[in-house]
Amino acid sequence: MNAVAFSKINPFGAKIQAIYSSDIGHFDVPDMVQVLPEAYELVEDELITPSDFRDFTFANAVKLWGTVNPRFFEGTAVAKAAAAVLGTAPARAAAE
């Protein structure tokens, strides 16, 4: 169903801002390192594009939290990439 969010069958070609989530902590996930590669099969099966996958796993989440609070990702490992998605300059750390 995740692929439908990015499908051309949506009215007016709309893309739903789907966000990747998983049951990675559940008892029925035998190997945590397989969760994201399993999701990437959407690209391998040509159901979504690599760009759609980036939106699904990163950019849409950044927009969700960063649009309301542009400083949400400051001090994190993804601060620069998040700032690029949001079109803002990343904040400099005090130690810089």
N, CA, C and O atoms as a GROMACS GRO file, in nm:
protein
  384
    1MET      N    1   0.081  -0.120   0.000
    1MET     CA    2   0.000   0.000   0.000
    1MET      C    3   0.085   0.126   0.000
    1MET      O    4   0.039   0.232  -0.044
    2ASN      N    5   0.209   0.118   0.048
    2ASN     CA    6   0.294   0.237   0.049
    2ASN      C    7   0.314   0.292  -0.091
    2ASN      O    8   0.321   0.414  -0.109
    3ALA      N    9   0.324   0.205  -0.189
    3ALA     CA   10   0.348   0.249  -0.326
    3ALA      C   11   0.233   0.334  -0.377
    3ALA      O   12   0.255   0.421  -0.462
    4VAL      N   13   0.112   0.313  -0.329
    4VAL     CA   14  -0.004   0.389  -0.374
    4VAL      C   15   0.014   0.537  -0.341
    4VAL      O   16  -0.036   0.623  -0.415
    5ALA      N   17   0.081   0.568  -0.233
    5ALA     CA   18   0.102   0.708  -0.195
    5ALA      C   19   0.176   0.785  -0.304
    5ALA      O   20   0.158   0.906  -0.317
    6PHE      N   21   0.257   0.717  -0.382
    6PHE     CA   22   0.337   0.781  -0.486
    6PHE      C   23   0.288   0.748  -0.626
    6PHE      O   24   0.354   0.782  -0.724
    7SER      N   25   0.175   0.684  -0.635
    7SER     CA   26   0.123   0.632  -0.762
    7SER      C   27   0.062   0.740  -0.850
    7SER      O   28   0.013   0.842  -0.802
    8LYS      N   29   0.067   0.714  -0.978
    8LYS     CA   30   0.004   0.804  -1.075
    8LYS      C   31  -0.147   0.786  -1.078
    8LYS      O   32  -0.217   0.863  -1.145
    9ILE      N   33  -0.199   0.688  -1.006
    9ILE     CA   34  -0.344   0.668  -1.005
    9ILE      C   35  -0.414   0.763  -0.909
    9ILE      O   36  -0.537   0.772  -0.910
   10ASN      N   37  -0.340   0.834  -0.827
   10ASN     CA   38  -0.400   0.929  -0.735
   10ASN      C   39  -0.460   1.045  -0.813
   10ASN      O   40  -0.405   1.086  -0.916
   11PRO      N   41  -0.572   1.098  -0.768
   11PRO     CA   42  -0.636   1.210  -0.839
   11PRO      C   43  -0.539   1.325  -0.861
   11PRO      O   44  -0.465   1.366  -0.771
   12PHE      N   45  -0.540   1.376  -0.983
   12PHE     CA   46  -0.458   1.490  -1.023
   12PHE      C   47  -0.309   1.464  -1.007
   12PHE      O   48  -0.230   1.559  -1.000
   13GLY      N   49  -0.268   1.338  -1.001
   13GLY     CA   50  -0.127   1.303  -0.987
   13GLY      C   51  -0.069   1.336  -0.851
   13GLY      O   52   0.052   1.346  -0.836
   14ALA      N   53  -0.155   1.352  -0.752
   14ALA     CA   54  -0.111   1.388  -0.618
   14ALA      C   55  -0.023   1.279  -0.558
   14ALA      O   56  -0.043   1.160  -0.582
   15LYS      N   57   0.075   1.322  -0.480
   15LYS     CA   58   0.158   1.229  -0.403
   15LYS      C   59   0.126   1.251  -0.256
   15LYS      O   60   0.138   1.362  -0.204
   16ILE      N   61   0.085   1.145  -0.190
   16ILE     CA   62   0.055   1.152  -0.048
   16ILE      C   63   0.189   1.156   0.026
   16ILE      O   64   0.281   1.083  -0.010
   17GLN      N   65   0.199   1.237   0.126
   17GLN     CA   66   0.325   1.255   0.200
   17GLN      C   67   0.346   1.141   0.300
   17GLN      O   68   0.355   1.165   0.420
   18ALA      N   69   0.353   1.019   0.249
   18ALA     CA   70   0.371   0.901   0.334
   18ALA      C   71   0.506   0.905   0.404
   18ALA      O   72   0.604   0.957   0.351
   19ILE      N   73   0.509   0.849   0.525
   19ILE     CA   74   0.631   0.846   0.606
   19ILE      C   75   0.660   0.702   0.645
   19ILE      O   76   0.571   0.629   0.689
   20TYR      N   77   0.785   0.662   0.627
   20TYR     CA   78   0.829   0.527   0.663
   20TYR      C   79   0.821   0.506   0.813
   20TYR      O   80   0.865   0.589   0.893
   21SER      N   81   0.764   0.396   0.850
   21SER     CA   82   0.767   0.352   0.988
   21SER      C   83   0.772   0.200   0.986
   21SER      O   84   0.741   0.139   0.884
   22SER      N   85   0.811   0.141   1.094
   22SER     CA   86   0.819  -0.004   1.095
   22SER      C   87   0.791  -0.060   1.232
   22SER      O   88   0.783   0.013   1.331
   23ASP      N   89   0.776  -0.187   1.236
   23ASP     CA   90   0.757  -0.260   1.362
   23ASP      C   91   0.890  -0.321   1.405
   23ASP      O   92   0.894  -0.432   1.457
   24ILE      N   93   0.999  -0.248   1.384
   24ILE     CA   94   1.132  -0.302   1.405
   24ILE      C   95   1.153  -0.356   1.547
   24ILE      O   96   1.230  -0.450   1.566
   25GLY      N   97   1.085  -0.299   1.644
   25GLY     CA   98   1.102  -0.344   1.781
   25GLY      C   99   1.009  -0.458   1.822
   25GLY      O  100   1.015  -0.506   1.935
   26HIS      N  101   0.924  -0.501   1.731
   26HIS     CA  102   0.831  -0.608   1.765
   26HIS      C  103   0.900  -0.744   1.767
   26HIS      O  104   1.002  -0.765   1.702
   27PHE      N  105   0.842  -0.835   1.843
   27PHE     CA  106   0.898  -0.969   1.859
   27PHE      C  107   0.905  -1.048   1.729
   27PHE      O  108   0.987  -1.139   1.715
   28ASP      N  109   0.820  -1.014   1.633
   28ASP     CA  110   0.813  -1.093   1.510
   28ASP      C  111   0.907  -1.043   1.402
   28ASP      O  112   0.897  -1.086   1.287
   29VAL      N  113   1.000  -0.952   1.435
   29VAL     CA  114   1.102  -0.908   1.341
   29VAL      C  115   1.229  -0.985   1.375
   29VAL      O  116   1.299  -0.950   1.471
   30PRO      N  117   1.260  -1.090   1.299
   30PRO     CA  118   1.373  -1.176   1.335
   30PRO      C  119   1.510  -1.111   1.316
   30PRO      O  120   1.606  -1.148   1.384
   31ASP      N  121   1.521  -1.015   1.224
   31ASP     CA  122   1.651  -0.954   1.195
   31ASP      C  123   1.630  -0.807   1.162
   31ASP      O  124   1.579  -0.775   1.055
   32MET      N  125   1.669  -0.718   1.253
   32MET     CA  126   1.645  -0.576   1.236
   32MET      C  127   1.712  -0.517   1.112
   32MET      O  128   1.662  -0.419   1.056
   33VAL      N  129   1.823  -0.574   1.069
   33VAL     CA  130   1.893  -0.517   0.955
   33VAL      C  131   1.821  -0.543   0.823
   33VAL      O  132   1.863  -0.491   0.719
   34GLN      N  133   1.718  -0.620   0.825
   34GLN     CA  134   1.643  -0.650   0.702
   34GLN      C  135   1.522  -0.560   0.681
   34GLN      O  136   1.460  -0.564   0.576
   35VAL      N  137   1.488  -0.479   0.780
   35VAL     CA  138   1.366  -0.399   0.772
   35VAL      C  139   1.373  -0.294   0.661
   35VAL      O  140   1.283  -0.290   0.576
   36LEU      N  141   1.474  -0.211   0.659
   36LEU     CA  142   1.485  -0.108   0.556
   36LEU      C  143   1.509  -0.168   0.417
   36LEU      O  144   1.446  -0.124   0.321
   37PRO      N  145   1.599  -0.267   0.402
   37PRO     CA  146   1.614  -0.328   0.270
   37PRO      C  147   1.483  -0.388   0.218
   37PRO      O  148   1.457  -0.388   0.097
   38GLU      N  149   1.402  -0.438   0.308
   38GLU     CA  150   1.271  -0.492   0.268
   38GLU      C  151   1.185  -0.380   0.209
   38GLU      O  152   1.116  -0.400   0.109
   39ALA      N  153   1.188  -0.264   0.271
   39ALA     CA  154   1.112  -0.150   0.220
   39ALA      C  155   1.167  -0.105   0.084
   39ALA      O  156   1.091  -0.060  -0.002
   40TYR      N  157   1.299  -0.117   0.065
   40TYR     CA  158   1.361  -0.074  -0.061
   40TYR      C  159   1.316  -0.160  -0.179
   40TYR      O  160   1.334  -0.123  -0.295
   41GLU      N  161   1.257  -0.274  -0.150
   41GLU     CA  162   1.205  -0.359  -0.259
   41GLU      C  163   1.100  -0.285  -0.341
   41GLU      O  164   1.075  -0.322  -0.456
   42LEU      N  165   1.038  -0.182  -0.285
   42LEU     CA  166   0.945  -0.101  -0.363
   42LEU      C  167   1.016  -0.038  -0.483
   42LEU      O  168   0.957  -0.026  -0.590
   43VAL      N  169   1.141   0.002  -0.465
   43VAL     CA  170   1.220   0.059  -0.574
   43VAL      C  171   1.265  -0.052  -0.668
   43VAL      O  172   1.254  -0.039  -0.790
   44GLU      N  173   1.317  -0.160  -0.611
   44GLU     CA  174   1.365  -0.272  -0.693
   44GLU      C  175   1.254  -0.331  -0.780
   44GLU      O  176   1.279  -0.375  -0.892
   45ASP      N  177   1.132  -0.331  -0.728
   45ASP     CA  178   1.018  -0.382  -0.804
   45ASP      C  179   0.955  -0.275  -0.893
   45ASP      O  180   0.851  -0.298  -0.955
   46GLU      N  181   1.018  -0.157  -0.898
   46GLU     CA  182   0.976  -0.044  -0.980
   46GLU      C  183   0.835   0.004  -0.949
   46GLU      O  184   0.762   0.048  -1.037
   47LEU      N  185   0.798  -0.005  -0.821
   47LEU     CA  186   0.669   0.046  -0.777
   47LEU      C  187   0.678   0.193  -0.738
   47LEU      O  188   0.580   0.267  -0.748
   48ILE      N  189   0.797   0.236  -0.694
   48ILE     CA  190   0.826   0.376  -0.669
   48ILE      C  191   0.966   0.406  -0.721
   48ILE      O  192   1.044   0.314  -0.746
   49THR      N  193   0.996   0.533  -0.736
   49THR     CA  194   1.129   0.574  -0.784
   49THR      C  195   1.225   0.590  -0.666
   49THR      O  196   1.181   0.598  -0.552
   50PRO      N  197   1.356   0.595  -0.693
   50PRO     CA  198   1.450   0.624  -0.584
   50PRO      C  199   1.420   0.758  -0.517
   50PRO      O  200   1.438   0.772  -0.396
   51SER      N  201   1.375   0.856  -0.593
   51SER     CA  202   1.338   0.986  -0.536
   51SER      C  203   1.217   0.972  -0.442
   51SER      O  204   1.214   1.033  -0.335
   52ASP      N  205   1.119   0.893  -0.484
   52ASP     CA  206   1.003   0.867  -0.398
   52ASP      C  207   1.048   0.799  -0.268
   52ASP      O  208   0.998   0.831  -0.161
   53PHE      N  209   1.144   0.706  -0.279
   53PHE     CA  210   1.192   0.634  -0.162
   53PHE      C  211   1.261   0.729  -0.064
   53PHE      O  212   1.244   0.717   0.057
   54ARG      N  213   1.338   0.822  -0.117
   54ARG     CA  214   1.403   0.921  -0.031
   54ARG      C  215   1.298   1.006   0.041
   54ARG      O  216   1.310   1.033   0.160
   55ASP      N  217   1.194   1.046  -0.033
   55ASP     CA  218   1.086   1.122   0.030
   55ASP      C  219   1.019   1.038   0.139
   55ASP      O  220   0.993   1.087   0.249
   56PHE      N  221   0.992   0.913   0.108
   56PHE     CA  222   0.924   0.821   0.198
   56PHE      C  223   1.003   0.798   0.326
   56PHE      O  224   0.947   0.796   0.436
   57THR      N  225   1.133   0.780   0.313
   57THR     CA  226   1.216   0.745   0.429
   57THR      C  227   1.283   0.864   0.497
   57THR      O  228   1.335   0.850   0.607
   58PHE      N  229   1.281   0.981   0.434
   58PHE     CA  230   1.352   1.095   0.493
   58PHE      C  231   1.280   1.228   0.476
   58PHE      O  232   1.237   1.289   0.575
   59ALA      N  233   1.266   1.275   0.354
   59ALA     CA  234   1.220   1.412   0.330
   59ALA      C  235   1.080   1.440   0.385
   59ALA      O  236   1.056   1.547   0.440
   60ASN      N  237   0.988   1.346   0.372
   60ASN     CA  238   0.853   1.371   0.423
   60ASN      C  239   0.852   1.385   0.575
   60ASN      O  240   0.777   1.467   0.629
   61ALA      N  241   0.933   1.307   0.644
   61ALA     CA  242   0.943   1.319   0.790
   61ALA      C  243   1.007   1.452   0.828
   61ALA      O  244   0.964   1.516   0.924
   62VAL      N  245   1.109   1.492   0.755
   62VAL     CA  246   1.174   1.621   0.781
   62VAL      C  247   1.072   1.734   0.765
   62VAL      O  248   1.067   1.825   0.847
   63LYS      N  249   0.993   1.727   0.660
   63LYS     CA  250   0.892   1.831   0.638
   63LYS      C  251   0.788   1.830   0.749
   63LYS      O  252   0.743   1.936   0.793
   64LEU      N  253   0.748   1.712   0.794
   64LEU     CA  254   0.647   1.703   0.900
   64LEU      C  255   0.693   1.775   1.026
   64LEU      O  256   0.620   1.859   1.079
   65TRP      N  257   0.812   1.744   1.074
   65TRP     CA  258   0.859   1.802   1.199
   65TRP      C  259   0.932   1.935   1.177
   65TRP      O  260   0.924   2.023   1.263
   66GLY      N  261   1.000   1.950   1.067
   66GLY     CA  262   1.080   2.069   1.045
   66GLY      C  263   1.004   2.190   0.995
   66GLY      O  264   1.050   2.303   1.013
   67THR      N  265   0.890   2.170   0.933
   67THR     CA  266   0.812   2.284   0.886
   67THR      C  267   0.756   2.362   1.005
   67THR      O  268   0.754   2.485   1.004
   68VAL      N  269   0.712   2.292   1.105
   68VAL     CA  270   0.658   2.356   1.225
   68VAL      C  271   0.771   2.414   1.311
   68VAL      O  272   0.758   2.522   1.368
   69ASN      N  273   0.882   2.339   1.318
   69ASN     CA  274   0.995   2.382   1.401
   69ASN      C  275   1.123   2.364   1.320
   69ASN      O  276   1.184   2.257   1.326
   70PRO      N  277   1.164   2.465   1.245
   70PRO     CA  278   1.283   2.451   1.161
   70PRO      C  279   1.411   2.413   1.235
   70PRO      O  280   1.507   2.370   1.173
   71ARG      N  281   1.414   2.428   1.366
   71ARG     CA  282   1.532   2.393   1.446
   71ARG      C  283   1.524   2.251   1.501
   71ARG      O  284   1.612   2.209   1.577
   72PHE      N  285   1.420   2.177   1.465
   72PHE     CA  286   1.397   2.044   1.521
   72PHE      C  287   1.518   1.951   1.506
   72PHE      O  288   1.547   1.874   1.597
   73PHE      N  289   1.589   1.958   1.394
   73PHE     CA  290   1.699   1.866   1.367
   73PHE      C  291   1.837   1.922   1.404
   73PHE      O  292   1.938   1.855   1.382
   74GLU      N  293   1.842   2.041   1.460
   74GLU     CA  294   1.970   2.100   1.499
   74GLU      C  295   2.044   2.009   1.596
   74GLU      O  296   1.985   1.953   1.688
   75GLY      N  297   2.173   1.993   1.572
   75GLY     CA  298   2.256   1.912   1.660
   75GLY      C  299   2.249   1.763   1.632
   75GLY      O  300   2.308   1.683   1.705
   76THR      N  301   2.178   1.724   1.528
   76THR     CA  302   2.168   1.582   1.494
   76THR      C  303   2.258   1.550   1.375
   76THR      O  304   2.309   1.640   1.308
   77ALA      N  305   2.276   1.423   1.351
   77ALA     CA  306   2.359   1.379   1.238
   77ALA      C  307   2.298   1.415   1.104
   77ALA      O  308   2.369   1.417   1.003
   78VAL      N  309   2.170   1.443   1.099
   78VAL     CA  310   2.104   1.474   0.972
   78VAL      C  311   2.071   1.623   0.958
   78VAL      O  312   1.995   1.661   0.869
   79ALA      N  313   2.128   1.707   1.044
   79ALA     CA  314   2.094   1.850   1.044
   79ALA      C  315   2.116   1.916   0.908
   79ALA      O  316   2.029   1.989   0.862
   80LYS      N  317   2.229   1.890   0.844
   80LYS     CA  318   2.257   1.954   0.715
   80LYS      C  319   2.162   1.905   0.606
   80LYS      O  320   2.111   1.984   0.528
   81ALA      N  321   2.138   1.775   0.603
   81ALA     CA  322   2.047   1.720   0.502
   81ALA      C  323   1.904   1.768   0.527
   81ALA      O  324   1.832   1.797   0.432
   82ALA      N  325   1.864   1.777   0.653
   82ALA     CA  326   1.730   1.827   0.686
   82ALA      C  327   1.716   1.973   0.646
   82ALA      O  328   1.614   2.014   0.592
   83ALA      N  329   1.818   2.053   0.673
   83ALA     CA  330   1.815   2.194   0.636
   83ALA      C  331   1.804   2.210   0.485
   83ALA      O  332   1.736   2.301   0.437
   84ALA      N  333   1.869   2.122   0.410
   84ALA     CA  334   1.860   2.127   0.265
   84ALA      C  335   1.716   2.099   0.219
   84ALA      O  336   1.666   2.164   0.127
   85VAL      N  337   1.652   2.003   0.282
   85VAL     CA  338   1.512   1.972   0.248
   85VAL      C  339   1.422   2.091   0.280
   85VAL      O  340   1.332   2.124   0.203
   86LEU      N  341   1.447   2.154   0.393
   86LEU     CA  342   1.364   2.265   0.438
   86LEU      C  343   1.401   2.397   0.372
   86LEU      O  344   1.327   2.495   0.382
   87GLY      N  345   1.515   2.400   0.304
   87GLY     CA  346   1.558   2.522   0.238
   87GLY      C  347   1.610   2.626   0.336
   87GLY      O  348   1.602   2.746   0.311
   88THR      N  349   1.664   2.579   0.449
   88THR     CA  350   1.719   2.669   0.550
   88THR      C  351   1.866   2.638   0.570
   88THR      O  352   1.912   2.528   0.540
   89ALA      N  353   1.938   2.734   0.621
   89ALA     CA  354   2.079   2.711   0.653
   89ALA      C  355   2.088   2.637   0.785
   89ALA      O  356   2.017   2.672   0.880
   90PRO      N  357   2.172   2.535   0.795
   90PRO     CA  358   2.185   2.464   0.923
   90PRO      C  359   2.248   2.556   1.028
   90PRO      O  360   2.335   2.638   0.996
   91ALA      N  361   2.204   2.543   1.150
   91ALA     CA  362   2.262   2.623   1.259
   91ALA      C  363   2.403   2.575   1.288
   91ALA      O  364   2.433   2.456   1.277
   92ARG      N  365   2.490   2.668   1.324
   92ARG     CA  366   2.627   2.631   1.358
   92ARG      C  367   2.633   2.596   1.505
   92ARG      O  368   2.569   2.659   1.589
   93ALA      N  369   2.710   2.496   1.536
   93ALA     CA  370   2.729   2.456   1.675
   93ALA      C  371   2.814   2.562   1.745
   93ALA      O  372   2.897   2.627   1.682
   94ALA      N  373   2.794   2.579   1.874
   94ALA     CA  374   2.868   2.678   1.952
   94ALA      C  375   3.017   2.655   1.946
   94ALA      O  376   3.095   2.750   1.955
   95ALA      N  377   3.060   2.529   1.932
   95ALA     CA  378   3.202   2.495   1.931
   95ALA      C  379   3.270   2.526   1.797
   95ALA      O  380   3.392   2.523   1.788
   96GLU      N  381   3.193   2.557   1.696
   96GLU     CA  382   3.254   2.584   1.564
   96GLU      C  383   3.316   2.720   1.557
   96GLU      O  384   3.371   2.757   1.454
   0.00000   0.00000   0.00000
